[in-house]
Amino acid sequence: MTMSARRLTRALLLVQLASAAAIALAGWRWRGMAPWAALALGLGCVLLVRLAINMNNFFLSACFASPTPREFRLGLRERLRLLAEEFRVSMLTTSWLMPRGAACRRIYPDSRAVPVLLVHGYGCNSGYWSFLLPRLDRNGISHASIDLEPVGGAIDDYVPALQGAVEELCAATGAPQVAIVAHSMGGLVARAWMRAHGAARVARIVTLGTPHHGTSLANFGPGANAAQMRRSKGQASDWLRALGASEDAARRALVTSVFSHHDNIVAPQTSSVLEGARNIALGGIGHVALGCNGRVLDTVMEELGKLALPLTLLLVDDDAFMLDVLQEAVAGQGWRVLTCASGAEALALLAREKAGVIVSDQRMPDMTGAALLAQARRLDPASYRILLSGAQDDPAIAAALASGDADAFQPKPWRAAPLLALLHEAFAVQRSRAAV
């Protein structure tokens, strides 16, 4: 039988309630305590055990901690606030939100925001996102969550489910890409998915407290996924090192890693720093509390807000028939498609607004495509620029590719499938450039 986080947390909750009841009964029957006092004793003992487990996590993380930068060091009051928040949120999440949690989906048909897929961490389920969901709703952002099962499965085994969730969300919203917000192990699942399926569907991946280089506390956790997240003698697991080696700079640039220098599960805490990504360090926040803390949620919404602009594709060709054929070929991809019949018209448009990807014919009467793309590059270096031509031996095309004015060349006659594949990759590269 597949073990889900919902079933596991319900079973653990029943054990805790049974333990509290047994202690209360013993106090009432054998110690002569008043019923209310015996009940308080039972519940208090369970809370003390839960508190001890929580404090033990802080103790173990301190044993393997990375040095805390001066600006993030805490005084006594801040430390007490950190402990209280983490304990409160841990109790609420495991005793109420996750036992009731289920994968959700909310679609806002008129939204121009990039849809968001929520991916939970180790031992959790969709109930973890209860604090972020209202913010997404208030901003009209379409979103869905996924439950990764079984609890102790290998990280790569979660990839097909994540791929299915991404495709379903894209189909439901008509968007070509999604943003992924992932907590803890969920960030590794997202990176493993990008390794398997590429970055064409990725607008942004925001990870919260993800052990990108492993955590020493995973040595105490059961399951294949815990083994993959372990650190031994200061080294990440073979699986984590292989994952990192599979990523190029463009894919790393699509990731924002938000982490706390006081994480009580990821240790060393700087294991969450992912080279080449946008790393945002915070302090005074525990691991579970990353999903509810106001500073973290503000940061997440700021990162998502940067993605609110539509993906704009500009097509330039002086041949009206070819322009219509191009426009028809790229229809239905969720892009905002603009067309221009000349280089001068395109430059006038680009002076007013940005186009993420520009596709231009090379041979046009007023201006060559290479000349257009050279000026487009100066206007917006982050844009991705593609030349179309039937003359593959044109030295101007070779010069544009060599100089970087053109990023790619698509020979005529082109076929729709390769062109669309190129355009999806082009948008992924463009957004990684814009995020730097």
C-alpha positions as CSV (number, residue, x, y, z in Angstrom):
1,M,0.0,0.0,0.0
2,T,1.4,3.4,-1.0
3,M,2.1,5.6,2.1
4,S,0.9,9.2,1.7
5,A,1.7,12.1,3.9
6,R,-2.0,12.5,4.7
7,R,-2.3,8.9,5.9
8,L,1.0,9.1,7.8
9,T,0.2,12.4,9.6
10,R,-3.3,11.1,10.5
11,A,-1.8,7.9,12.0
12,L,0.7,9.9,14.0
13,L,-2.0,12.3,15.2
14,L,-4.0,9.3,16.4
15,V,-1.0,8.0,18.3
16,Q,-0.5,11.3,20.0
17,L,-4.2,11.6,21.0
18,A,-4.1,8.0,22.3
19,S,-1.0,8.8,24.3
20,A,-2.6,11.9,25.7
21,A,-5.7,10.0,26.6
22,A,-3.7,7.2,28.3
23,I,-1.8,9.7,30.4
24,A,-5.0,11.6,31.3
25,L,-6.7,8.3,32.3
26,A,-3.7,7.3,34.4
27,G,-3.7,10.6,36.2
28,W,-7.4,10.5,36.8
29,R,-7.7,6.8,37.9
30,W,-4.4,6.3,39.8
31,R,-3.4,9.8,40.9
32,G,-6.9,11.1,41.8
33,M,-6.5,14.1,39.6
34,A,-9.5,16.2,38.5
35,P,-10.6,15.3,35.0
36,W,-9.6,18.7,33.5
37,A,-6.2,18.5,35.2
38,A,-5.6,15.0,34.0
39,L,-6.6,16.0,30.5
40,A,-4.2,19.0,30.7
41,L,-1.5,16.7,31.9
42,G,-2.0,14.3,29.0
43,L,-2.0,17.1,26.4
44,G,1.0,18.8,28.1
45,C,3.1,15.7,27.9
46,V,2.4,15.2,24.2
47,L,3.3,18.9,23.6
48,L,6.5,18.5,25.6
49,V,7.5,15.5,23.5
50,R,6.8,17.5,20.3
51,L,8.8,20.4,21.7
52,A,11.7,18.1,22.5
53,I,11.7,16.8,18.9
54,N,11.6,20.3,17.6
55,M,14.5,21.5,19.9
56,N,16.5,18.4,18.9
57,N,16.3,19.5,15.3
58,F,17.7,22.9,16.3
59,F,20.5,21.1,18.3
60,L,21.5,18.8,15.5
61,S,21.4,21.6,12.9
62,A,23.7,23.6,15.2
63,C,26.2,20.8,15.2
64,F,26.5,21.0,11.4
65,A,25.8,24.7,11.0
66,S,27.6,27.0,8.6
67,P,29.0,30.2,10.1
68,T,26.2,32.8,10.5
69,P,27.1,36.2,8.9
70,R,27.3,39.1,11.3
71,E,24.2,40.8,9.9
72,F,22.1,37.7,10.6
73,R,23.1,36.9,14.1
74,L,20.3,36.9,16.6
75,G,19.9,38.2,20.2
76,L,18.0,36.2,22.9
77,R,14.6,37.7,22.0
78,E,15.0,36.9,18.3
79,R,16.1,33.4,19.1
80,L,13.0,32.8,21.3
81,R,10.8,34.2,18.6
82,L,12.4,31.9,16.1
83,L,11.8,28.8,18.3
84,A,8.3,29.8,19.1
85,E,7.3,30.4,15.4
86,E,8.9,27.1,14.2
87,F,7.2,25.1,17.0
88,R,3.8,26.7,16.4
89,V,3.9,26.3,12.7
90,S,5.2,22.7,12.9
91,M,2.3,21.8,15.2
92,L,-0.2,23.5,13.0
93,T,1.1,22.0,9.8
94,T,1.5,18.4,11.0
95,S,-1.5,18.2,13.3
96,W,-4.1,20.1,11.2
97,L,-3.1,21.3,7.7
98,M,-1.4,18.1,6.3
99,P,-3.9,15.6,7.8
100,R,-6.6,17.5,5.9
101,G,-4.5,18.6,2.9
102,A,-5.2,17.6,-0.7
103,A,-3.8,18.6,-4.1
104,C,-5.7,21.7,-5.4
105,R,-6.1,23.7,-8.6
106,R,-7.5,27.2,-9.1
107,I,-7.7,28.7,-12.6
108,Y,-8.2,32.4,-13.3
109,P,-9.1,32.5,-17.0
110,D,-8.5,36.2,-17.5
111,S,-5.2,36.3,-15.6
112,R,-2.1,37.3,-17.5
113,A,0.2,36.1,-14.7
114,V,2.4,33.1,-15.1
115,P,0.6,30.1,-13.5
116,V,2.2,28.6,-10.4
117,L,2.8,25.0,-9.4
118,L,3.4,24.3,-5.7
119,V,5.7,21.4,-4.8
120,H,6.0,20.4,-1.2
121,G,9.0,18.9,0.6
122,Y,10.0,15.7,2.5
123,G,7.2,14.1,4.4
124,C,4.6,16.8,3.5
125,N,1.7,17.3,1.2
126,S,-0.3,20.1,-0.3
127,G,-1.5,21.2,3.1
128,Y,1.9,22.9,3.6
129,W,0.9,25.7,1.2
130,S,-2.2,26.9,3.2
131,F,-0.5,30.3,3.9
132,L,0.6,31.1,0.3
133,L,-2.7,30.1,-1.4
134,P,-4.6,33.2,-0.2
135,R,-1.9,35.5,-1.6
136,L,-2.1,33.8,-5.0
137,D,-5.9,34.1,-5.0
138,R,-5.8,37.8,-4.0
139,N,-3.5,38.4,-7.0
140,G,-5.5,36.3,-9.4
141,I,-2.7,33.9,-10.1
142,S,-3.7,30.5,-11.4
143,H,-2.1,27.8,-9.4
144,A,-2.1,24.1,-8.6
145,S,-0.3,21.8,-6.1
146,I,0.9,18.3,-6.3
147,D,1.2,15.5,-3.7
148,L,4.4,13.5,-4.1
149,E,3.9,9.9,-3.2
150,P,5.0,7.6,-1.7
151,V,6.6,9.6,1.2
152,G,9.9,7.7,1.0
153,G,10.2,7.4,-2.7
154,A,13.2,8.3,-4.8
155,I,13.3,11.8,-6.1
156,D,13.5,10.8,-9.7
157,D,10.4,8.7,-9.3
158,Y,8.4,11.9,-8.6
159,V,9.4,13.5,-11.9
160,P,6.6,11.9,-14.1
161,A,4.0,13.2,-11.7
162,L,5.5,16.6,-11.8
163,Q,5.6,16.5,-15.6
164,G,1.9,15.6,-15.7
165,A,1.0,18.4,-13.3
166,V,2.9,21.0,-15.4
167,E,1.3,19.9,-18.6
168,E,-2.2,19.9,-17.0
169,L,-1.6,23.4,-15.6
170,C,-0.4,24.7,-19.0
171,A,-3.4,23.1,-20.7
172,A,-5.9,24.5,-18.2
173,T,-4.5,28.1,-18.4
174,G,-3.3,28.2,-22.0
175,A,0.1,29.3,-20.8
176,P,3.3,28.0,-22.4
177,Q,5.2,28.0,-19.1
178,V,4.8,27.8,-15.3
179,A,6.6,29.1,-12.3
180,I,7.4,26.4,-9.7
181,V,7.5,27.3,-6.0
182,A,9.0,24.4,-4.1
183,H,9.9,23.8,-0.4
184,S,12.9,21.8,0.7
185,M,13.1,18.5,-1.2
186,G,10.5,19.8,-3.7
187,G,13.2,22.1,-5.1
188,L,15.3,19.0,-5.9
189,V,12.3,17.4,-7.5
190,A,11.9,20.5,-9.7
191,R,15.5,20.5,-10.7
192,A,15.4,16.7,-11.5
193,W,12.3,17.4,-13.6
194,M,14.1,20.1,-15.5
195,R,17.0,17.7,-16.1
196,A,14.6,15.2,-17.6
197,H,12.3,17.5,-19.6
198,G,14.3,20.6,-20.3
199,A,13.6,24.3,-19.4
200,A,11.1,25.1,-22.1
201,R,8.2,25.0,-19.6
202,V,10.1,26.9,-16.9
203,A,9.4,30.6,-16.3
204,R,11.0,30.5,-12.8
205,I,11.8,28.0,-10.0
206,V,11.6,29.5,-6.5
207,T,13.0,27.1,-3.9
208,L,12.5,27.6,-0.1
209,G,15.1,26.0,2.1
210,T,16.1,23.4,-0.5
211,P,19.3,21.5,0.4
212,H,20.8,21.9,-3.0
213,H,24.1,20.5,-1.7
214,G,22.5,18.1,0.9
215,T,21.9,18.3,4.6
216,S,23.6,16.4,7.4
217,L,20.2,15.8,9.1
218,A,19.1,13.6,6.2
219,N,21.5,11.0,7.6
220,F,18.8,10.5,10.3
221,G,15.9,10.3,7.9
222,P,14.4,7.1,6.3
223,G,13.6,6.7,2.6
224,A,15.3,6.7,-0.7
225,N,14.8,10.5,-1.0
226,A,16.5,11.1,2.4
227,A,19.5,9.1,1.2
228,Q,19.7,11.2,-1.9
229,M,19.8,14.4,0.2
230,R,22.5,13.3,2.6
231,R,25.9,14.8,3.3
232,S,28.9,12.7,4.4
233,K,32.2,14.2,5.4
234,G,31.3,17.5,4.1
235,Q,30.3,16.2,0.7
236,A,26.9,16.0,-1.0
237,S,25.6,12.6,-2.2
238,D,26.5,11.2,-5.6
239,W,23.0,11.9,-6.7
240,L,23.2,15.6,-5.8
241,R,26.6,16.0,-7.5
242,A,25.3,14.3,-10.7
243,L,22.3,16.6,-10.6
244,G,24.5,19.7,-10.4
245,A,26.8,18.5,-13.1
246,S,23.8,18.2,-15.5
247,E,22.9,21.9,-15.3
248,D,24.3,24.7,-17.5
249,A,24.4,28.4,-16.6
250,A,21.1,29.1,-18.4
251,R,19.2,26.6,-16.3
252,R,20.8,27.7,-13.0
253,A,19.8,31.3,-13.8
254,L,16.1,30.2,-13.8
255,V,16.3,29.4,-10.1
256,T,15.8,31.6,-7.1
257,S,16.9,30.0,-3.9
258,V,15.4,31.6,-0.7
259,F,16.9,30.3,2.5
260,S,17.4,31.0,6.2
261,H,20.7,31.1,8.0
262,H,18.7,29.6,11.0
263,D,17.2,26.7,9.1
264,N,16.9,23.8,11.6
265,I,16.7,21.0,9.0
266,V,19.1,22.1,6.3
267,A,22.6,22.1,7.7
268,P,25.0,23.5,6.8
269,Q,22.5,26.3,6.0
270,T,24.6,27.5,3.1
271,S,23.9,24.2,1.4
272,S,20.9,26.1,0.0
273,V,23.2,28.4,-1.9
274,L,23.0,27.3,-5.6
275,E,25.8,28.6,-7.7
276,G,24.6,30.6,-10.7
277,A,21.1,31.0,-9.2
278,R,19.6,34.1,-7.6
279,N,20.2,33.4,-3.9
280,I,18.2,35.3,-1.3
281,A,19.4,34.9,2.3
282,L,17.1,35.6,5.3
283,G,17.5,35.1,9.0
284,G,15.5,34.2,12.1
285,I,13.3,31.7,10.3
286,G,13.0,27.9,10.8
287,H,12.6,25.3,8.1
288,V,8.8,24.7,8.3
289,A,8.1,28.3,8.9
290,L,9.5,29.2,5.5
291,G,6.1,28.4,4.2
292,C,4.2,30.9,6.3
293,N,6.6,33.6,7.4
294,G,5.6,37.0,6.0
295,R,9.0,38.0,4.9
296,V,9.4,34.7,2.9
297,L,5.9,35.0,1.3
298,D,6.6,38.7,0.4
299,T,9.8,37.5,-1.3
300,V,8.0,34.7,-3.2
301,M,5.3,37.1,-4.4
302,E,7.9,39.6,-5.6
303,E,9.7,36.9,-7.6
304,L,6.4,35.8,-9.1
305,G,5.4,39.4,-9.8
306,K,8.5,39.8,-12.1
307,L,6.9,37.1,-14.4
308,A,3.6,38.9,-14.8
309,L,4.4,40.3,-18.2
310,P,3.2,38.2,-21.2
311,L,5.7,36.4,-23.4
312,T,5.9,38.5,-26.5
313,L,7.1,37.2,-29.9
314,L,7.8,39.6,-32.7
315,L,7.7,38.3,-36.4
316,V,9.2,40.4,-39.1
317,D,8.9,39.7,-42.8
318,D,8.1,42.0,-45.8
319,D,6.2,39.1,-47.5
320,A,2.7,39.4,-46.2
321,F,1.9,35.7,-47.2
322,M,4.9,34.4,-45.3
323,L,4.1,36.6,-42.3
324,D,0.6,35.1,-42.2
325,V,2.0,31.5,-42.5
326,L,4.5,32.2,-39.6
327,Q,1.7,33.7,-37.4
328,E,-0.5,30.7,-38.0
329,A,2.4,28.3,-37.2
330,V,3.0,29.9,-33.8
331,A,-0.6,30.3,-32.8
332,G,-2.0,28.5,-29.7
333,Q,1.3,28.6,-27.8
334,G,0.1,31.2,-25.3
335,W,2.4,33.9,-26.7
336,R,1.5,37.4,-27.5
337,V,2.4,37.6,-31.2
338,L,3.3,40.9,-32.9
339,T,4.0,41.3,-36.6
340,C,5.9,43.9,-38.6
341,A,6.3,44.2,-42.4
342,S,9.7,45.9,-42.4
343,G,12.8,46.5,-40.3
344,A,11.9,50.2,-39.7
345,E,8.5,49.3,-38.5
346,A,10.0,46.7,-36.1
347,L,12.5,49.2,-34.7
348,A,9.7,51.7,-34.1
349,L,7.7,49.0,-32.2
350,L,10.8,47.9,-30.2
351,A,11.4,51.5,-29.1
352,R,8.0,51.4,-27.4
353,E,8.0,48.0,-25.9
354,K,10.1,44.8,-25.5
355,A,9.8,41.6,-27.4
356,G,11.3,38.6,-25.7
357,V,12.0,36.7,-28.9
358,I,12.4,38.3,-32.4
359,V,12.2,36.3,-35.6
360,S,13.2,38.2,-38.7
361,D,13.5,37.4,-42.4
362,Q,17.0,38.3,-43.7
363,R,16.3,39.7,-47.1
364,M,14.0,42.8,-46.8
365,P,14.2,45.9,-49.0
366,D,14.7,48.6,-46.4
367,M,16.9,46.8,-43.9
368,T,18.4,43.3,-43.7
369,G,17.3,41.1,-40.8
370,A,20.9,41.0,-39.6
371,A,21.0,44.8,-39.4
372,L,17.6,44.8,-37.6
373,L,18.7,42.3,-35.0
374,A,21.9,44.2,-34.4
375,Q,19.9,47.3,-33.4
376,A,17.4,45.1,-31.5
377,R,20.2,43.7,-29.5
378,R,21.3,47.2,-28.5
379,L,17.8,48.1,-27.4
380,D,17.4,44.9,-25.3
381,P,20.4,42.6,-24.9
382,A,18.3,40.1,-23.1
383,S,16.1,39.4,-26.2
384,Y,16.6,36.2,-28.2
385,R,17.1,36.9,-31.9
386,I,16.5,34.5,-34.8
387,L,17.2,34.9,-38.5
388,L,15.2,33.2,-41.3
389,S,16.5,32.9,-44.8
390,G,16.7,30.6,-47.8
391,A,20.3,31.7,-48.5
392,Q,22.3,29.6,-46.0
393,D,25.6,30.8,-47.4
394,D,24.9,34.5,-46.8
395,P,28.1,36.0,-45.1
396,A,26.0,38.6,-43.3
397,I,24.1,35.7,-41.5
398,A,27.4,34.1,-40.5
399,A,28.7,37.5,-39.2
400,A,25.5,38.1,-37.2
401,L,25.8,34.7,-35.6
402,A,29.5,35.1,-34.8
403,S,29.0,38.6,-33.3
404,G,26.0,37.5,-31.2
405,D,23.6,39.9,-32.9
406,A,21.7,36.7,-34.0
407,D,21.3,33.9,-31.5
408,A,20.1,31.3,-34.0
409,F,19.4,30.7,-37.7
410,Q,16.4,28.8,-39.1
411,P,16.7,28.0,-42.8
412,K,13.8,28.2,-45.2
413,P,11.7,26.3,-46.0
414,W,11.2,25.8,-42.3
415,R,9.0,23.2,-40.6
416,A,6.6,24.0,-37.8
417,A,7.7,21.5,-35.2
418,P,11.5,22.4,-35.2
419,L,10.6,26.1,-35.3
420,L,8.3,25.8,-32.3
421,A,10.9,23.8,-30.4
422,L,13.4,26.5,-31.1
423,L,11.0,29.2,-29.9
424,H,10.2,27.5,-26.6
425,E,14.0,27.2,-25.9
426,A,14.4,30.8,-27.0
427,F,12.0,32.0,-24.4
428,A,13.7,30.0,-21.7
429,V,17.1,31.5,-22.6
430,Q,15.6,35.0,-22.8
431,R,14.2,34.8,-19.3
432,S,17.4,33.5,-17.9
433,R,19.2,36.5,-19.4
434,A,16.6,38.9,-18.1
435,A,16.9,37.4,-14.6
436,V,20.6,38.1,-14.3
